[in-house]
Amino acid sequence: VEALSWLKARGDKVCLISVCPKEEWEHLKERVLDRVDVPLYFCETEDGKRQLCTEHRLATYVDGSLLSLGQLPESVTTKFLFRPKKKEVLQYARLLKTVIQVETWEQILLKLMQK
């Protein structure tokens, strides 16, 4: 939460995108919006995530799924793989060259501060 606030204060465009069934949107919105002050967008598919990235002109994205990051539009130029799952990394190893692997939000912030 602190990392999102810092990025927002720095002037970065920050939002959360969640892929989940439509019936979970309200419940998640209540849980998340109590904790963060950033726009929250929902979609039901990975394609919806790609569309939101394009629509909101996102250049940086953080996700725990290597496959999801690999499916983002080319306009997303900085892709952070957050706490990757070993099985997925082995399965989609060809995508590793397109992401920055991180274990903490602090690592993400340090990389972004270097830009």
N, C-alpha and C positions, 0 to 999 in steps of 0.2 A: 504494500500500500504506500509506503514511504517513497519507494522508487517511482511509482506512478505520479505521485505529487511532485517530486523533484523534477521529473521530465516535463510535467505540465508547467511548472513555475519557470523552467528554462525556456519555455516557448515552443516546445515540441508538440505536435498534434498527437494526442493520446486518446485511445479508445480501447474498449474491450469488445472482442467478438467471440460469441459462443455458438458452437454448433450443437444443437440439442432439439429434441422433439418440442413442437409448438406448445404442448400442454405444460411444459416445465418453465416456460418463459416468465410468467408472472412470479412464480416462486423464486426463481433465480434472481430476478430483478430486485425483489424485496431484500434478499440476502446480500447481494452485491452492492446495491446503491447505498445501503447503510454504511458501507465501509470505504467506498471510493467516490470521488467526485469527478468522474469522467463519463463520457457517453458510452452506453452499453448497447450493442447491436446483437441481434439473434438471427440465426439462419438454421435451416434444417439439413443442409447438405454442404459438402466441401465446395461445390460450385457456388453456393451462396456466399461462402467466405471469400472466394476469389472475386465475386462481383462487388462485395463490400470493400475490399482492398482497392479495387479500381475506382469505385464510386467516391471513396474518401481520399483517394490519392495517397495511400499509405506507402511509405518507402522502407519502413523498418517493421519487422514482425517477430514476435516471440511465440513459440509453440513447443509443446512437448512431443509432437509427432513429426518425425523426419519425412514421412510420406506427405503429410499435410503441407509442410514447408516446400516440398518439391513440386507441389501442384499450384503454388501461388503464382500470380502474374509476374512477368519480367520487371514490371515497375517496382516491385518490392525487391530492392537491391541489397538490403541487409536483413538476413534471416538468422535468428538465434534459435538454436535447438536447446531447449531448456530441460535439463535432467533427462537425457535420452534413455529410452528403453533398449537394452542390449539386443534383444531379439529383433527389434525393428531396425536397429543400426546394421546388424549383420545382413538382414534381408534387403535393405535398400542402401547398401554401402556406396553405390555409385553416386548417390545424392550428397554425400558428406562434403564434397568439394564446394558445394554451394551454400554451406551453412557455417555458423560459428557455434561450436558446442560450449555450453556454459552450465554450471551447477548452481549458481546463485544469482540473485538480482544485482548484487554488488559487482559481479563480473560484467554483467550487461552494462551497468552504468559506467564502469571504467572504460569499456570499449567505446561507448557512445561519447564519452568525454574526450577521447582521442581523435574523434572525427573532426 
